[in-house]
Amino acid sequence: MGSGAVEPTGDQAVDQAVLRLTEVTELSLREQLAVFDAVHAALQDRLADAEG
């Protein structure tokens, strides 16, 4: 993500979660933590869905 561009994974839920990470530098630390928690939860949910 060094160039700021995020390569799509092909999974909409994962892509949306990763895209949220590109916005954290503009946020306060408290807001960053909230985004990290939300992204972590979204990715865990997606993984659980994939595992069935």
MDTraj code that builds the backbone (N, CA, C; nanometers):
import mdtraj as md
import numpy as np

residues = "MET GLY SER GLY ALA VAL GLU PRO THR GLY ASP GLN ALA VAL ASP GLN ALA VAL LEU ARG LEU THR GLU VAL THR GLU LEU SER LEU ARG GLU GLN LEU ALA VAL PHE ASP ALA VAL HIS ALA ALA LEU GLN ASP ARG LEU ALA ASP ALA GLU GLY".split()
xyz = np.array([
    [0.0815, -0.1195, 0.0000],
    [0.0000, 0.0000, 0.0000],
    [0.0854, 0.1252, 0.0000],
    [0.2099, 0.1122, -0.0262],
    [0.2979, 0.2265, -0.0220],
    [0.2597, 0.3375, -0.1176],
    [0.2068, 0.3024, -0.2338],
    [0.1705, 0.4042, -0.3317],
    [0.0321, 0.4616, -0.3072],
    [-0.0390, 0.4089, -0.2094],
    [-0.1732, 0.4561, -0.1815],
    [-0.2791, 0.3786, -0.2565],
    [-0.2376, 0.3013, -0.3553],
    [-0.3320, 0.2210, -0.4323],
    [-0.3508, 0.0862, -0.3638],
    [-0.4736, 0.0402, -0.3641],
    [-0.5048, -0.0893, -0.3053],
    [-0.5500, -0.1811, -0.4172],
    [-0.4813, -0.2926, -0.4308],
    [-0.5170, -0.3890, -0.5344],
    [-0.6373, -0.4704, -0.4882],
    [-0.7409, -0.4776, -0.5698],
    [-0.8602, -0.5538, -0.5313],
    [-0.8290, -0.7022, -0.5133],
    [-0.8969, -0.7619, -0.4167],
    [-0.8794, -0.9047, -0.3913],
    [-0.9812, -0.9880, -0.4673],
    [-1.0892, -0.9228, -0.5102],
    [-1.1973, -0.9955, -0.5744],
    [-1.3082, -1.0319, -0.4771],
    [-1.2849, -1.0064, -0.3497],
    [-1.3857, -1.0313, -0.2469],
    [-1.4310, -0.8953, -0.1949],
    [-1.5563, -0.8627, -0.2170],
    [-1.6053, -0.7287, -0.1845],
    [-1.5902, -0.6946, -0.0363],
    [-1.6187, -0.7886, 0.0517],
    [-1.6085, -0.7623, 0.1955],
    [-1.4641, -0.7338, 0.2359],
    [-1.3716, -0.8103, 0.1816],
    [-1.2297, -0.7902, 0.2118],
    [-1.1821, -0.6578, 0.1526],
    [-1.2212, -0.6310, 0.0297],
    [-1.1801, -0.5058, -0.0350],
    [-1.2282, -0.3839, 0.0432],
    [-1.3510, -0.3881, 0.0918],
    [-1.4037, -0.2758, 0.1692],
    [-1.3271, -0.2588, 0.3002],
    [-1.2940, -0.3703, 0.3640],
    [-1.2196, -0.3640, 0.4898],
    [-1.0806, -0.3050, 0.4671],
    [-1.0124, -0.3516, 0.3645],
    [-0.8776, -0.3027, 0.3351],
    [-0.8816, -0.1549, 0.2964],
    [-0.9816, -0.1160, 0.2217],
    [-0.9941, 0.0237, 0.1815],
    [-1.0073, 0.1156, 0.3029],
    [-1.0759, 0.0698, 0.4045],
    [-1.0901, 0.1510, 0.5265],
    [-0.9548, 0.1797, 0.5904],
    [-0.8605, 0.0870, 0.5745],
    [-0.7280, 0.1069, 0.6339],
    [-0.6520, 0.2218, 0.5689],
    [-0.6846, 0.2542, 0.4456],
    [-0.6142, 0.3625, 0.3768],
    [-0.6514, 0.4989, 0.4335],
    [-0.7572, 0.5047, 0.5125],
    [-0.8066, 0.6318, 0.5650],
    [-0.7575, 0.6626, 0.7059],
    [-0.6891, 0.5692, 0.7707],
    [-0.6583, 0.5876, 0.9126],
    [-0.5554, 0.6959, 0.9407],
    [-0.4706, 0.7282, 0.8468],
    [-0.3674, 0.8284, 0.8744],
    [-0.4260, 0.9664, 0.9004],
    [-0.5470, 0.9884, 0.8559],
    [-0.6128, 1.1176, 0.8750],
    [-0.6891, 1.1243, 1.0073],
    [-0.6901, 1.0160, 1.0829],
    [-0.7717, 1.0070, 1.2033],
    [-0.6876, 1.0197, 1.3298],
    [-0.7545, 1.0523, 1.4385],
    [-0.6872, 1.0522, 1.5687],
    [-0.6584, 0.9074, 1.6079],
    [-0.5725, 0.8900, 1.7052],
    [-0.5373, 0.7555, 1.7491],
    [-0.6607, 0.6781, 1.7949],
    [-0.7469, 0.7425, 1.8686],
    [-0.8696, 0.6771, 1.9161],
    [-0.9546, 0.6310, 1.7974],
    [-0.9667, 0.7156, 1.6969],
    [-1.0450, 0.6797, 1.5782],
    [-0.9761, 0.5690, 1.4986],
    [-0.8431, 0.5724, 1.4944],
    [-0.7690, 0.4665, 1.4260],
    [-0.7964, 0.3314, 1.4907],
    [-0.7944, 0.3279, 1.6227],
    [-0.8205, 0.2027, 1.6936],
    [-0.9599, 0.1495, 1.6626],
    [-1.0562, 0.2390, 1.6539],
    [-1.1928, 0.1971, 1.6209],
    [-1.1982, 0.1369, 1.4806],
    [-1.1267, 0.1969, 1.3865],
    [-1.1233, 0.1434, 1.2502],
    [-1.0541, 0.0076, 1.2492],
    [-0.9412, -0.0034, 1.3189],
    [-0.8703, -0.1317, 1.3234],
    [-0.9594, -0.2409, 1.3818],
    [-1.0315, -0.2088, 1.4883],
    [-1.1228, -0.3064, 1.5486],
    [-1.2330, -0.3463, 1.4511],
    [-1.2892, -0.2485, 1.3812],
    [-1.3971, -0.2768, 1.2862],
    [-1.3470, -0.3607, 1.1688],
    [-1.2292, -0.3284, 1.1193],
    [-1.1718, -0.4046, 1.0078],
    [-1.1404, -0.5471, 1.0527],
    [-1.0840, -0.5603, 1.1704],
    [-1.0531, -0.6932, 1.2232],
    [-1.1799, -0.7770, 1.2346],
    [-1.2855, -0.7183, 1.2877],
    [-1.4125, -0.7900, 1.3019],
    [-1.4697, -0.8280, 1.1657],
    [-1.4623, -0.7364, 1.0696],
    [-1.5149, -0.7649, 0.9356],
    [-1.4383, -0.8790, 0.8698],
    [-1.3067, -0.8791, 0.8862],
    [-1.2266, -0.9858, 0.8262],
    [-1.2494, -1.1192, 0.8975],
    [-1.2682, -1.1153, 1.0280],
    [-1.3000, -1.2384, 1.1011],
    [-1.4346, -1.2943, 1.0547],
    [-1.5329, -1.2069, 1.0376],
    [-1.6645, -1.2504, 0.9899],
    [-1.6537, -1.3129, 0.8516],
    [-1.5766, -1.2497, 0.7656],
    [-1.5610, -1.3018, 0.6293],
    [-1.4926, -1.4377, 0.6309],
    [-1.3921, -1.4523, 0.7147],
    [-1.3227, -1.5800, 0.7265],
    [-1.4171, -1.6878, 0.7796],
    [-1.4978, -1.6529, 0.8771],
    [-1.5947, -1.7489, 0.9313],
    [-1.6946, -1.7907, 0.8236],
    [-1.7377, -1.6955, 0.7409],
    [-1.8292, -1.7275, 0.6311],
    [-1.7632, -1.8228, 0.5314],
    [-1.6362, -1.7991, 0.5032],
    [-1.5644, -1.8812, 0.4057],
    [-1.5422, -2.0230, 0.4579],
    [-1.5255, -2.0347, 0.5889],
    [-1.5016, -2.1659, 0.6479],
    [-1.6307, -2.2448, 0.6642],
    [-1.7432, -2.1744, 0.6569],
    [-1.8737, -2.2390, 0.6633],
    [-1.9120, -2.2752, 0.7998],
])
top = md.Topology()
chain = top.add_chain()
for i, resn in enumerate(residues, 1):
    res = top.add_residue(resn, chain, resSeq=i)
    for name in ("N", "CA", "C"):
        top.add_atom(name, md.element.get_by_symbol(name[0]), res)
traj = md.Trajectory(xyz[None], top)
